[in-house]
Amino acid sequence: MKTSFLTAVVLFFGCNIQAQVWLESTVIDTQVVAKNLEIPWEMEAWGSDTILFTQRSGSICRLSLISGQIDTMYLPDIASDVFAAEGQSGMLGMQTHPDFPNTPYVYVALTYYPDFSTSIRLAVLRLKYNAAADVLEKDSTIVSNIASANTNIGGRLLITSDNYLLLSVGDIKETGKPQDINSLNGKMLRYHLNGSIPNTNPIPNSPIFSLGHRNPQGIAEDNEGNIWISEHGQSSNDELNKLENGRNYGWPLVTGNCTSASQSLCDSLNMAEPYETWSPTIAPAGLVYFNESSIPEWQNSLLIACLKEQRIMVSHFNTDKSAVTHSDWVFQYQFGRIRDVLLMPNGRLFVCTSNRDVLGEPVAQDDIIMELIPSQHNGIAPSEKNTLTYQIQENNVLLSQNISGHAALFSIDGRLLQTITLNQTNRIALQPNRTFSPRILRIETRDAALTIKLL
């Protein structure tokens, strides 16, 4: 696997940190379509020109892409229980019924305090759209009383093409639970859409579909029915996994890929190895399979929202999806923590930020929903603005000012040679060039970008 900046040039404009990405034949512009939101967590299409989204603080809202109007469609209603929105808990994943609006149901995962207690639980509600009142109303509780907490919750939903409801459940930082089949924590759960348990689940009378998960934060289905999940590691080995019935994903006994030392344990667990891992961690969240002709460079890939590394990761599959061939990323550190990615049925592409959560640093207008607008370019990019100037002295690059951000050094054929974290410094020390071949240095900060070809 290689990670490369070489196919993407990011251009920065002004103090609002608007960005534009140039790929090989595509330029991607950005447009904010909603701002001043409260931690949007999940987005769903409501027709071709409307987005339904959850706000973790406790609401489901509808955004008109024509007028920009935002309507509150639902506030928590869980009878005698109290909605919980502490730490990372709250209004989380959401899915509309595949036949919506003909079958006017919306499914949402949320946390609550049962019977006014202080212990947090996770539930899935089925809401029904009342067209006359133009609101969502609680229809039934599909799933309830799953042990939860204010961190490592999971909470992402997906209705699959064969009409099963998947729910990700984190380990709530109790590492004994993911390998315990008597606990629903650290699992991917599968239900019928009425909340009953499929008889094809691997454990009779149990919603458990797979085990050994730490904190799955994203689920997506590709065009062939494969299910992909993104998972948060602890201090290393964030993972991209292919979800399979009855498989074990290792946590906490095995993290990342199996090694010669752990192979016998992996075999005994019937462990499915990750397709991709990230160390240091990037905190992958929502993801979507992308195969649109509007961005040919991204066809047959997963677009992954990243919280910690504040970017959109693009993980490219080979033809039969047996492996991730390489990854690249865009918009790093430009919009803050990115929580979710939405591909509308008409091909429009949106992301939302999560800067008002407990780990974010909100700026003016946070949080936002933003559209990525692709078009074809003629190969002539405008000059980068707010760029840095530099001098090269042997294996050092001296910048015109102190900066904070990241730099990456590549060989001319795109192999990653070195990554450097920049913390208020104007000097970048590069590893020696022992092959005497050209190299590429890419520097990115919140408001500047610089690509240097080193001869």
Buried (B, 14 or more C-beta within 10 A) or exposed (E): EBBBBBBBBBBBBEEEBBBBBBBEEBBBEBEBBBBEBBBBBBBBBBBEBBBBBBBBBBBBBBBBBEEEEBEEBBEBEBEEBEBBBBBBBBBBBBBBBEEBEEEBBBBBBBBBBBEEEEEBBBBBBBBBBEEEEEBBEBBEBBBBEBBBBBBBBBBBBBBBEEEBBBBBBBBBBBBEBBBEEEBBBBBBBBBBBEBEBBEEBBEEEBBBBBBBBBBBBBBBBBEEEBBBBBBBBBEEBBBBBBBBEBBBBBBBBBBBBBEEEBEEBBEEBEBBBBBBBBEEBBBBBBBBBBEEEBBEBBEBBBBBBBBBBBBBBBBBBEEEBEEBBBBBBBBBBBBBBBBBBBBBEEEBBBBBBBBBBEEBEBBEBBBBBBBBBBEEBEEEEEEBEBBBEBEBEEEEBEBEEEBEBBBBBBBEEBEBBBEBEBEEBBEBEBEEBEEEEEBBBBBBBBBBBBBBEBE
